[in-house]
Amino acid sequence: MACLKYLQKAWSTTISKGGHDSNVLSSLRLIEAKPNYLKGIITIDQKHLNNHGTIHGGVILSLTDTVTSLSLLTLGYNLPTGLSVNISTEFVNPGGKLKDNLICISKIIKSGHNLSYLRCEFYSTLKNNQNQNQNQIQNELELELGKLVAYGSQTKFMKGFLKSTSFSEDGKIELGLNFEGNKESKL
């Protein structure tokens, strides 16, 4: 729970600053976090739709950037989390309509001294969960994954970006820094 709270606080701070994330991704909710793993849900609003009435690919690409970047906080980094070198997203199925939920899952593939390699996947929720507003969902962790909508990746330049803490393997306990102190990421 400590890892999730750390990320939720960072995301709240990001949203409060305004700008693109606040304008486009303010309905993103982070629901599960542990080192190397982050899960979130976004409810599709009118502002997210394309002219076909489904979530715009640009929103999913923005989510690729944001969710993979936030996943680096599961390793104890502060914001900002490095510099984007490459971002890509592949679209597999339509991503949902107004008021549907889109589940975002990000994993850190490798985080080294200079570069971090990140991946994410986006899923619709099963039909029986769609069109429920977020107040009706008792436990967002119980939402079942539907179709794969898209997947993406990002490479980030990390040299000089420092960690401020660390978390237990399950993300429940904040461990702080090891005895070596606040050093650059190394594998």
Buried (B, 14 or more C-beta within 10 A) or exposed (E): BBBBEBBBEBBEEBBEEEEEBEEBBEBBBBBBBBBBBBBBBBBBBEEBBEEEEBBBEEBBBBBBBBBBBBBBBBBBBBBEBBEBBEBEBEBEBBBBBBBBBBBBBBBBEEBEEBBBBBBBBBBBBEEEBBBBEEEEBEEBEEBEEBBEBBBBBBBBEBEEBBBEBBBEEEBEEBEEBEEEEEEEBEE
